[in-house]
Each structure stands twice: as C-alpha cells, then as structure tokens.
Amino acid sequence: MLDSTPRQIYLQQKLKLHTPSYTHIPVATNGQGEKLSKQTLANPLELNYSSALLFDALNFLGQQPPTTIKNATLNEMWRWAITNWQLSKVAKQRQLIYS
C-alpha cells in the first residue's frame, strides 16, 4: 500500500538503515476490478505449477519471457527474470480476466 512506504522510509532512517528503491506494480484483478484474494474467492495458486505461474506472472508484468523458457526449472526462470527485468515494461494498470 502506498501509505506504508513513507512510514517504512521514516523507520529505516531512524534505525540508520539503507532505504531501498521502491516501486509499485499493478495488482491482478477480476472482471469487477477486485484484487484477486481469498476475500474475492480467487482460486489458490497450485505450487506444482510454480514455473508456469512465474512465466504467466512475468507476462502479466510486461516482461515477455521467451517461450523457450516456458518449461524451464523454477531456478532457471528466476535467473532469467532477475537478469532481464525491465521496470519500464511494467504497465501502470493491468487487469487479469478471471472468473
């Protein structure tokens, strides 16, 4: 939540800690614009499909991972994501059509 960031920065300064760079990414929402959560009855993520879910999340965030890594291990997928992350590709607002 945006309101939390100034409090976190204030606390970091008081504790003489390094303040990291912050950014906020879009939240996945359903067709009614509600954040996907237990409260909106969104289905839980299946951990058995973590690589495929990470691939989909990277696409949702505009990173366009190559299809050649679609079946990569989770470690390989994270390695690609960390190496190729471009904040400029992340849309300000996105909606995930979910029913």
ROZA-624576 format. One record per atom (N, C-alpha, C): residue number from 0; residue in three letters; atom name; y negated, z negated, x negated. Coordinates in Angstrom, 1 decimal, m for minus. Layout:
N
node num NUM	residuo ala	atomo CA	c2 Y	c3 Z	c1 X
...
% end
This chain:
99
node num 0	residuo met	atomo N	c2 1.2	c3 0.0	c1 m0.8
node num 0	residuo met	atomo CA	c2 0.0	c3 0.0	c1 0.0
node num 0	residuo met	atomo C	c2 m1.2	c3 0.0	c1 m0.9
node num 1	residuo leu	atomo N	c2 m2.2	c3 0.8	c1 m0.5
node num 1	residuo leu	atomo CA	c2 m3.4	c3 0.9	c1 m1.3
node num 1	residuo leu	atomo C	c2 m4.2	c3 m0.4	c1 m1.5
node num 2	residuo asp	atomo N	c2 m4.1	c3 m1.3	c1 m0.5
node num 2	residuo asp	atomo CA	c2 m4.8	c3 m2.6	c1 m0.6
node num 2	residuo asp	atomo C	c2 m4.2	c3 m3.5	c1 m1.7
node num 3	residuo ser	atomo N	c2 m3.0	c3 m3.3	c1 m2.0
node num 3	residuo ser	atomo CA	c2 m2.3	c3 m4.1	c1 m3.0
node num 3	residuo ser	atomo C	c2 m2.8	c3 m3.8	c1 m4.4
node num 4	residuo thr	atomo N	c2 m3.1	c3 m2.5	c1 m4.7
node num 4	residuo thr	atomo CA	c2 m3.4	c3 m2.1	c1 m6.1
node num 4	residuo thr	atomo C	c2 m4.6	c3 m2.9	c1 m6.7
node num 5	residuo pro	atomo N	c2 m5.7	c3 m3.1	c1 m6.0
node num 5	residuo pro	atomo CA	c2 m6.8	c3 m3.9	c1 m6.7
node num 5	residuo pro	atomo C	c2 m6.3	c3 m5.3	c1 m7.0
node num 6	residuo arg	atomo N	c2 m5.5	c3 m5.9	c1 m6.1
node num 6	residuo arg	atomo CA	c2 m5.0	c3 m7.3	c1 m6.4
node num 6	residuo arg	atomo C	c2 m4.1	c3 m7.3	c1 m7.6
node num 7	residuo gln	atomo N	c2 m3.3	c3 m6.3	c1 m7.7
node num 7	residuo gln	atomo CA	c2 m2.4	c3 m6.2	c1 m8.9
node num 7	residuo gln	atomo C	c2 m3.2	c3 m6.0	c1 m10.2
node num 8	residuo ile	atomo N	c2 m4.2	c3 m5.2	c1 m10.1
node num 8	residuo ile	atomo CA	c2 m5.0	c3 m5.0	c1 m11.3
node num 8	residuo ile	atomo C	c2 m5.8	c3 m6.3	c1 m11.7
node num 9	residuo tyr	atomo N	c2 m6.3	c3 m6.9	c1 m10.7
node num 9	residuo tyr	atomo CA	c2 m7.0	c3 m8.2	c1 m11.0
node num 9	residuo tyr	atomo C	c2 m6.1	c3 m9.2	c1 m11.6
node num 10	residuo leu	atomo N	c2 m4.9	c3 m9.4	c1 m11.1
node num 10	residuo leu	atomo CA	c2 m3.9	c3 m10.3	c1 m11.7
node num 10	residuo leu	atomo C	c2 m3.5	c3 m9.9	c1 m13.1
node num 11	residuo gln	atomo N	c2 m3.3	c3 m8.6	c1 m13.3
node num 11	residuo gln	atomo CA	c2 m3.0	c3 m8.1	c1 m14.7
node num 11	residuo gln	atomo C	c2 m4.1	c3 m8.5	c1 m15.7
node num 12	residuo gln	atomo N	c2 m5.3	c3 m8.3	c1 m15.2
node num 12	residuo gln	atomo CA	c2 m6.5	c3 m8.6	c1 m16.1
node num 12	residuo gln	atomo C	c2 m6.5	c3 m10.1	c1 m16.4
node num 13	residuo lys	atomo N	c2 m6.4	c3 m10.9	c1 m15.4
node num 13	residuo lys	atomo CA	c2 m6.4	c3 m12.4	c1 m15.6
node num 13	residuo lys	atomo C	c2 m5.3	c3 m12.8	c1 m16.5
node num 14	residuo leu	atomo N	c2 m4.1	c3 m12.2	c1 m16.5
node num 14	residuo leu	atomo CA	c2 m3.0	c3 m12.5	c1 m17.3
node num 14	residuo leu	atomo C	c2 m3.0	c3 m11.8	c1 m18.7
node num 15	residuo lys	atomo N	c2 m4.1	c3 m11.0	c1 m18.9
node num 15	residuo lys	atomo CA	c2 m4.3	c3 m10.2	c1 m20.1
node num 15	residuo lys	atomo C	c2 m3.1	c3 m9.3	c1 m20.3
node num 16	residuo leu	atomo N	c2 m2.7	c3 m8.6	c1 m19.3
node num 16	residuo leu	atomo CA	c2 m1.6	c3 m7.7	c1 m19.3
node num 16	residuo leu	atomo C	c2 m2.2	c3 m6.3	c1 m19.3
node num 17	residuo his	atomo N	c2 m1.4	c3 m5.3	c1 m19.8
node num 17	residuo his	atomo CA	c2 m1.8	c3 m3.9	c1 m19.7
node num 17	residuo his	atomo C	c2 m1.8	c3 m3.4	c1 m18.3
node num 18	residuo thr	atomo N	c2 m2.8	c3 m2.7	c1 m17.8
node num 18	residuo thr	atomo CA	c2 m2.8	c3 m2.1	c1 m16.5
node num 18	residuo thr	atomo C	c2 m2.3	c3 m0.7	c1 m16.6
node num 19	residuo pro	atomo N	c2 m1.2	c3 m0.4	c1 m15.9
node num 19	residuo pro	atomo CA	c2 m0.6	c3 0.9	c1 m16.0
node num 19	residuo pro	atomo C	c2 m1.5	c3 1.9	c1 m15.1
node num 20	residuo ser	atomo N	c2 m1.2	c3 3.2	c1 m15.3
node num 20	residuo ser	atomo CA	c2 m1.8	c3 4.2	c1 m14.4
node num 20	residuo ser	atomo C	c2 m1.1	c3 4.1	c1 m13.1
node num 21	residuo tyr	atomo N	c2 m1.9	c3 4.2	c1 m12.0
node num 21	residuo tyr	atomo CA	c2 m1.3	c3 4.1	c1 m10.6
node num 21	residuo tyr	atomo C	c2 m1.5	c3 5.5	c1 m10.0
node num 22	residuo thr	atomo N	c2 m0.6	c3 5.8	c1 m9.1
node num 22	residuo thr	atomo CA	c2 m0.7	c3 6.9	c1 m8.2
node num 22	residuo thr	atomo C	c2 0.1	c3 6.6	c1 m6.9
node num 23	residuo his	atomo N	c2 m0.3	c3 7.2	c1 m5.9
node num 23	residuo his	atomo CA	c2 0.4	c3 7.0	c1 m4.6
node num 23	residuo his	atomo C	c2 1.0	c3 8.3	c1 m4.2
node num 24	residuo ile	atomo N	c2 2.2	c3 8.3	c1 m3.8
node num 24	residuo ile	atomo CA	c2 2.9	c3 9.6	c1 m3.4
node num 24	residuo ile	atomo C	c2 3.1	c3 9.5	c1 m1.9
node num 25	residuo pro	atomo N	c2 3.3	c3 10.7	c1 m1.3
node num 25	residuo pro	atomo CA	c2 3.5	c3 10.8	c1 0.1
node num 25	residuo pro	atomo C	c2 4.7	c3 10.0	c1 0.6
node num 26	residuo val	atomo N	c2 4.7	c3 9.5	c1 1.8
node num 26	residuo val	atomo CA	c2 5.8	c3 8.8	c1 2.4
node num 26	residuo val	atomo C	c2 6.5	c3 9.8	c1 3.3
node num 27	residuo ala	atomo N	c2 7.8	c3 9.8	c1 3.3
node num 27	residuo ala	atomo CA	c2 8.6	c3 10.6	c1 4.2
node num 27	residuo ala	atomo C	c2 8.5	c3 10.1	c1 5.6
node num 28	residuo thr	atomo N	c2 8.2	c3 10.9	c1 6.5
node num 28	residuo thr	atomo CA	c2 8.1	c3 10.5	c1 7.9
node num 28	residuo thr	atomo C	c2 8.9	c3 11.3	c1 8.8
node num 29	residuo asn	atomo N	c2 9.1	c3 10.8	c1 10.0
node num 29	residuo asn	atomo CA	c2 9.9	c3 11.6	c1 11.0
node num 29	residuo asn	atomo C	c2 9.0	c3 12.5	c1 11.8
node num 30	residuo gly	atomo N	c2 9.5	c3 13.2	c1 12.8
node num 30	residuo gly	atomo CA	c2 8.7	c3 14.1	c1 13.6
node num 30	residuo gly	atomo C	c2 7.5	c3 13.5	c1 14.3
node num 31	residuo gln	atomo N	c2 7.6	c3 12.1	c1 14.5
node num 31	residuo gln	atomo CA	c2 6.5	c3 11.4	c1 15.2
node num 31	residuo gln	atomo C	c2 5.5	c3 10.9	c1 14.2
node num 32	residuo gly	atomo N	c2 5.7	c3 11.2	c1 12.9
node num 32	residuo gly	atomo CA	c2 4.8	c3 10.7	c1 11.9
node num 32	residuo gly	atomo C	c2 5.0	c3 9.3	c1 11.5
node num 33	residuo glu	atomo N	c2 6.2	c3 8.7	c1 11.9
node num 33	residuo glu	atomo CA	c2 6.5	c3 7.3	c1 11.5
node num 33	residuo glu	atomo C	c2 7.3	c3 7.3	c1 10.1
node num 34	residuo lys	atomo N	c2 6.9	c3 6.4	c1 9.3
node num 34	residuo lys	atomo CA	c2 7.6	c3 6.2	c1 8.0
node num 34	residuo lys	atomo C	c2 9.1	c3 6.0	c1 8.2
node num 35	residuo leu	atomo N	c2 9.9	c3 6.7	c1 7.5
node num 35	residuo leu	atomo CA	c2 11.4	c3 6.5	c1 7.6
node num 35	residuo leu	atomo C	c2 11.7	c3 5.2	c1 7.1
node num 36	residuo ser	atomo N	c2 12.4	c3 4.4	c1 8.0
node num 36	residuo ser	atomo CA	c2 12.7	c3 3.0	c1 7.6
node num 36	residuo ser	atomo C	c2 13.8	c3 2.5	c1 8.6
node num 37	residuo lys	atomo N	c2 14.3	c3 1.3	c1 8.4
node num 37	residuo lys	atomo CA	c2 15.2	c3 0.7	c1 9.4
node num 37	residuo lys	atomo C	c2 14.5	c3 0.5	c1 10.7
node num 38	residuo gln	atomo N	c2 13.2	c3 0.2	c1 10.7
node num 38	residuo gln	atomo CA	c2 12.4	c3 m0.1	c1 11.9
node num 38	residuo gln	atomo C	c2 12.4	c3 1.2	c1 12.8
node num 39	residuo thr	atomo N	c2 12.4	c3 2.4	c1 12.1
node num 39	residuo thr	atomo CA	c2 12.3	c3 3.6	c1 12.9
node num 39	residuo thr	atomo C	c2 13.7	c3 4.2	c1 13.1
node num 40	residuo leu	atomo N	c2 14.7	c3 3.4	c1 12.8
node num 40	residuo leu	atomo CA	c2 16.1	c3 3.8	c1 12.9
node num 40	residuo leu	atomo C	c2 16.6	c3 4.9	c1 12.1
node num 41	residuo ala	atomo N	c2 15.9	c3 5.1	c1 10.9
node num 41	residuo ala	atomo CA	c2 16.4	c3 6.1	c1 10.0
node num 41	residuo ala	atomo C	c2 17.7	c3 5.8	c1 9.4
node num 42	residuo asn	atomo N	c2 18.6	c3 6.8	c1 9.2
node num 42	residuo asn	atomo CA	c2 19.9	c3 6.5	c1 8.6
node num 42	residuo asn	atomo C	c2 19.8	c3 6.0	c1 7.2
node num 43	residuo pro	atomo N	c2 20.6	c3 5.2	c1 6.7
node num 43	residuo pro	atomo CA	c2 20.6	c3 4.7	c1 5.3
node num 43	residuo pro	atomo C	c2 21.0	c3 5.8	c1 4.4
node num 44	residuo leu	atomo N	c2 20.6	c3 5.8	c1 3.2
node num 44	residuo leu	atomo CA	c2 21.0	c3 6.8	c1 2.2
node num 44	residuo leu	atomo C	c2 22.4	c3 6.5	c1 1.7
node num 45	residuo glu	atomo N	c2 23.2	c3 7.5	c1 1.5
node num 45	residuo glu	atomo CA	c2 24.5	c3 7.4	c1 1.1
node num 45	residuo glu	atomo C	c2 24.6	c3 7.4	c1 m0.5
node num 46	residuo leu	atomo N	c2 24.9	c3 6.3	c1 m1.1
node num 46	residuo leu	atomo CA	c2 24.9	c3 6.2	c1 m2.5
node num 46	residuo leu	atomo C	c2 25.9	c3 7.1	c1 m3.2
node num 47	residuo asn	atomo N	c2 26.9	c3 7.6	c1 m2.5
node num 47	residuo asn	atomo CA	c2 27.9	c3 8.5	c1 m3.1
node num 47	residuo asn	atomo C	c2 27.2	c3 9.9	c1 m3.3
node num 48	residuo tyr	atomo N	c2 26.1	c3 10.1	c1 m2.7
node num 48	residuo tyr	atomo CA	c2 25.4	c3 11.4	c1 m2.9
node num 48	residuo tyr	atomo C	c2 24.0	c3 11.2	c1 m3.6
node num 49	residuo ser	atomo N	c2 24.0	c3 10.2	c1 m4.5
node num 49	residuo ser	atomo CA	c2 22.7	c3 9.9	c1 m5.2
node num 49	residuo ser	atomo C	c2 22.1	c3 11.1	c1 m6.0
node num 50	residuo ser	atomo N	c2 22.9	c3 11.9	c1 m6.6
node num 50	residuo ser	atomo CA	c2 22.4	c3 13.0	c1 m7.4
node num 50	residuo ser	atomo C	c2 21.7	c3 14.0	c1 m6.4
node num 51	residuo ala	atomo N	c2 22.4	c3 14.3	c1 m5.3
node num 51	residuo ala	atomo CA	c2 21.9	c3 15.3	c1 m4.3
node num 51	residuo ala	atomo C	c2 20.7	c3 14.7	c1 m3.7
node num 52	residuo leu	atomo N	c2 20.6	c3 13.4	c1 m3.4
node num 52	residuo leu	atomo CA	c2 19.5	c3 12.8	c1 m2.8
node num 52	residuo leu	atomo C	c2 18.3	c3 12.9	c1 m3.7
node num 53	residuo leu	atomo N	c2 18.5	c3 12.6	c1 m5.0
node num 53	residuo leu	atomo CA	c2 17.4	c3 12.7	c1 m6.0
node num 53	residuo leu	atomo C	c2 16.9	c3 14.1	c1 m6.1
node num 54	residuo phe	atomo N	c2 17.8	c3 15.1	c1 m6.1
node num 54	residuo phe	atomo CA	c2 17.4	c3 16.5	c1 m6.1
node num 54	residuo phe	atomo C	c2 16.5	c3 16.8	c1 m4.9
node num 55	residuo asp	atomo N	c2 16.9	c3 16.4	c1 m3.7
node num 55	residuo asp	atomo CA	c2 16.1	c3 16.6	c1 m2.5
node num 55	residuo asp	atomo C	c2 14.8	c3 15.9	c1 m2.6
node num 56	residuo ala	atomo N	c2 14.8	c3 14.6	c1 m3.1
node num 56	residuo ala	atomo CA	c2 13.5	c3 13.9	c1 m3.3
node num 56	residuo ala	atomo C	c2 12.6	c3 14.6	c1 m4.2
node num 57	residuo leu	atomo N	c2 13.1	c3 15.2	c1 m5.3
node num 57	residuo leu	atomo CA	c2 12.2	c3 15.9	c1 m6.3
node num 57	residuo leu	atomo C	c2 11.6	c3 17.1	c1 m5.6
node num 58	residuo asn	atomo N	c2 12.4	c3 17.8	c1 m4.8
node num 58	residuo asn	atomo CA	c2 11.9	c3 18.9	c1 m4.0
node num 58	residuo asn	atomo C	c2 10.8	c3 18.5	c1 m3.0
node num 59	residuo phe	atomo N	c2 11.1	c3 17.4	c1 m2.3
node num 59	residuo phe	atomo CA	c2 10.1	c3 16.8	c1 m1.4
node num 59	residuo phe	atomo C	c2 8.8	c3 16.5	c1 m2.1
node num 60	residuo leu	atomo N	c2 8.9	c3 16.1	c1 m3.3
node num 60	residuo leu	atomo CA	c2 7.7	c3 15.7	c1 m4.1
node num 60	residuo leu	atomo C	c2 7.1	c3 16.9	c1 m4.8
node num 61	residuo gly	atomo N	c2 7.6	c3 18.1	c1 m4.5
node num 61	residuo gly	atomo CA	c2 7.0	c3 19.3	c1 m5.1
node num 61	residuo gly	atomo C	c2 7.4	c3 19.7	c1 m6.5
node num 62	residuo gln	atomo N	c2 8.4	c3 19.0	c1 m7.0
node num 62	residuo gln	atomo CA	c2 8.8	c3 19.2	c1 m8.4
node num 62	residuo gln	atomo C	c2 9.6	c3 20.4	c1 m8.7
node num 63	residuo gln	atomo N	c2 10.2	c3 21.0	c1 m7.7
node num 63	residuo gln	atomo CA	c2 11.0	c3 22.2	c1 m7.7
node num 63	residuo gln	atomo C	c2 12.0	c3 22.2	c1 m8.9
node num 64	residuo pro	atomo N	c2 13.0	c3 21.3	c1 m8.8
node num 64	residuo pro	atomo CA	c2 14.0	c3 21.3	c1 m9.8
node num 64	residuo pro	atomo C	c2 14.8	c3 22.6	c1 m9.7
node num 65	residuo pro	atomo N	c2 15.3	c3 23.1	c1 m10.9
node num 65	residuo pro	atomo CA	c2 16.1	c3 24.3	c1 m10.8
node num 65	residuo pro	atomo C	c2 17.5	c3 24.1	c1 m10.1
node num 66	residuo thr	atomo N	c2 17.9	c3 25.1	c1 m9.4
node num 66	residuo thr	atomo CA	c2 19.2	c3 24.9	c1 m8.7
node num 66	residuo thr	atomo C	c2 20.4	c3 24.7	c1 m9.7
node num 67	residuo thr	atomo N	c2 20.1	c3 25.0	c1 m11.0
node num 67	residuo thr	atomo CA	c2 21.2	c3 24.8	c1 m12.0
node num 67	residuo thr	atomo C	c2 21.5	c3 23.3	c1 m12.2
node num 68	residuo ile	atomo N	c2 20.6	c3 22.4	c1 m11.8
node num 68	residuo ile	atomo CA	c2 20.9	c3 21.0	c1 m12.0
node num 68	residuo ile	atomo C	c2 21.3	c3 20.3	c1 m10.7
node num 69	residuo lys	atomo N	c2 21.5	c3 21.1	c1 m9.6
node num 69	residuo lys	atomo CA	c2 21.8	c3 20.6	c1 m8.3
node num 69	residuo lys	atomo C	c2 23.0	c3 19.7	c1 m8.3
node num 70	residuo asn	atomo N	c2 24.0	c3 20.1	c1 m9.1
node num 70	residuo asn	atomo CA	c2 25.3	c3 19.3	c1 m9.2
node num 70	residuo asn	atomo C	c2 25.4	c3 18.5	c1 m10.5
node num 71	residuo ala	atomo N	c2 24.3	c3 18.3	c1 m11.1
node num 71	residuo ala	atomo CA	c2 24.3	c3 17.5	c1 m12.4
node num 71	residuo ala	atomo C	c2 24.6	c3 16.0	c1 m12.1
node num 72	residuo thr	atomo N	c2 24.9	c3 15.3	c1 m13.2
node num 72	residuo thr	atomo CA	c2 25.1	c3 13.9	c1 m13.0
node num 72	residuo thr	atomo C	c2 23.7	c3 13.2	c1 m12.7
node num 73	residuo leu	atomo N	c2 23.8	c3 12.0	c1 m12.3
node num 73	residuo leu	atomo CA	c2 22.5	c3 11.3	c1 m12.0
node num 73	residuo leu	atomo C	c2 21.7	c3 11.1	c1 m13.2
node num 74	residuo asn	atomo N	c2 22.3	c3 10.8	c1 m14.4
node num 74	residuo asn	atomo CA	c2 21.6	c3 10.7	c1 m15.6
node num 74	residuo asn	atomo C	c2 20.9	c3 12.0	c1 m16.0
node num 75	residuo glu	atomo N	c2 21.6	c3 13.1	c1 m15.9
node num 75	residuo glu	atomo CA	c2 21.1	c3 14.4	c1 m16.2
node num 75	residuo glu	atomo C	c2 19.9	c3 14.7	c1 m15.3
node num 76	residuo met	atomo N	c2 20.1	c3 14.4	c1 m14.1
node num 76	residuo met	atomo CA	c2 19.0	c3 14.7	c1 m13.1
node num 76	residuo met	atomo C	c2 17.7	c3 13.9	c1 m13.4
node num 77	residuo trp	atomo N	c2 17.9	c3 12.6	c1 m13.7
node num 77	residuo trp	atomo CA	c2 16.8	c3 11.7	c1 m14.1
node num 77	residuo trp	atomo C	c2 16.1	c3 12.2	c1 m15.4
node num 78	residuo arg	atomo N	c2 16.9	c3 12.7	c1 m16.3
node num 78	residuo arg	atomo CA	c2 16.4	c3 13.2	c1 m17.6
node num 78	residuo arg	atomo C	c2 15.5	c3 14.4	c1 m17.3
node num 79	residuo trp	atomo N	c2 16.0	c3 15.3	c1 m16.4
node num 79	residuo trp	atomo CA	c2 15.2	c3 16.5	c1 m16.1
node num 79	residuo trp	atomo C	c2 13.9	c3 16.0	c1 m15.4
node num 80	residuo ala	atomo N	c2 14.0	c3 15.1	c1 m14.4
node num 80	residuo ala	atomo CA	c2 12.9	c3 14.6	c1 m13.7
node num 80	residuo ala	atomo C	c2 11.8	c3 14.0	c1 m14.6
node num 81	residuo ile	atomo N	c2 12.2	c3 13.2	c1 m15.5
node num 81	residuo ile	atomo CA	c2 11.2	c3 12.5	c1 m16.4
node num 81	residuo ile	atomo C	c2 10.6	c3 13.5	c1 m17.3
node num 82	residuo thr	atomo N	c2 11.3	c3 14.4	c1 m17.8
node num 82	residuo thr	atomo CA	c2 10.8	c3 15.4	c1 m18.7
node num 82	residuo thr	atomo C	c2 9.9	c3 16.4	c1 m18.1
node num 83	residuo asn	atomo N	c2 10.1	c3 16.7	c1 m16.8
node num 83	residuo asn	atomo CA	c2 9.4	c3 17.8	c1 m16.1
node num 83	residuo asn	atomo C	c2 8.4	c3 17.4	c1 m15.1
node num 84	residuo trp	atomo N	c2 8.3	c3 16.1	c1 m14.9
node num 84	residuo trp	atomo CA	c2 7.4	c3 15.5	c1 m13.8
node num 84	residuo trp	atomo C	c2 6.0	c3 16.1	c1 m14.0
node num 85	residuo gln	atomo N	c2 5.4	c3 16.6	c1 m12.9
node num 85	residuo gln	atomo CA	c2 4.0	c3 17.0	c1 m12.9
node num 85	residuo gln	atomo C	c2 3.3	c3 16.5	c1 m11.6
node num 86	residuo leu	atomo N	c2 2.5	c3 15.5	c1 m11.8
node num 86	residuo leu	atomo CA	c2 1.8	c3 14.9	c1 m10.7
node num 86	residuo leu	atomo C	c2 1.0	c3 15.9	c1 m9.9
node num 87	residuo ser	atomo N	c2 0.5	c3 16.9	c1 m10.5
node num 87	residuo ser	atomo CA	c2 m0.3	c3 17.9	c1 m9.8
node num 87	residuo ser	atomo C	c2 0.4	c3 18.7	c1 m8.8
node num 88	residuo lys	atomo N	c2 1.8	c3 18.7	c1 m8.9
node num 88	residuo lys	atomo CA	c2 2.6	c3 19.4	c1 m7.9
node num 88	residuo lys	atomo C	c2 2.9	c3 18.5	c1 m6.6
node num 89	residuo val	atomo N	c2 2.6	c3 17.3	c1 m6.7
node num 89	residuo val	atomo CA	c2 2.8	c3 16.4	c1 m5.5
node num 89	residuo val	atomo C	c2 1.8	c3 16.6	c1 m4.4
node num 90	residuo ala	atomo N	c2 2.2	c3 17.0	c1 m3.3
node num 90	residuo ala	atomo CA	c2 1.3	c3 17.2	c1 m2.1
node num 90	residuo ala	atomo C	c2 0.7	c3 15.9	c1 m1.7
node num 91	residuo lys	atomo N	c2 m0.5	c3 15.9	c1 m1.2
node num 91	residuo lys	atomo CA	c2 m1.2	c3 14.7	c1 m0.7
node num 91	residuo lys	atomo C	c2 m0.5	c3 14.1	c1 0.5
node num 92	residuo gln	atomo N	c2 0.1	c3 15.0	c1 1.3
node num 92	residuo gln	atomo CA	c2 0.7	c3 14.5	c1 2.6
node num 92	residuo gln	atomo C	c2 1.9	c3 15.5	c1 2.8
node num 93	residuo arg	atomo N	c2 3.1	c3 14.9	c1 3.1
node num 93	residuo arg	atomo CA	c2 4.2	c3 15.7	c1 3.4
node num 93	residuo arg	atomo C	c2 4.9	c3 15.1	c1 4.6
node num 94	residuo gln	atomo N	c2 5.7	c3 15.9	c1 5.4
node num 94	residuo gln	atomo CA	c2 6.5	c3 15.3	c1 6.5
node num 94	residuo gln	atomo C	c2 7.9	c3 15.8	c1 6.3
node num 95	residuo leu	atomo N	c2 8.8	c3 15.0	c1 6.4
node num 95	residuo leu	atomo CA	c2 10.2	c3 15.3	c1 6.4
node num 95	residuo leu	atomo C	c2 10.7	c3 15.3	c1 7.8
node num 96	residuo ile	atomo N	c2 11.1	c3 16.5	c1 8.2
node num 96	residuo ile	atomo CA	c2 11.6	c3 16.6	c1 9.6
node num 96	residuo ile	atomo C	c2 13.0	c3 15.9	c1 9.7
node num 97	residuo tyr	atomo N	c2 13.0	c3 14.9	c1 10.5
node num 97	residuo tyr	atomo CA	c2 14.2	c3 14.0	c1 10.5
node num 97	residuo tyr	atomo C	c2 14.5	c3 13.7	c1 12.0
node num 98	residuo ser	atomo N	c2 15.7	c3 13.8	c1 12.4
node num 98	residuo ser	atomo CA	c2 15.9	c3 13.5	c1 13.8
node num 98	residuo ser	atomo C	c2 17.1	c3 12.5	c1 13.9
% end
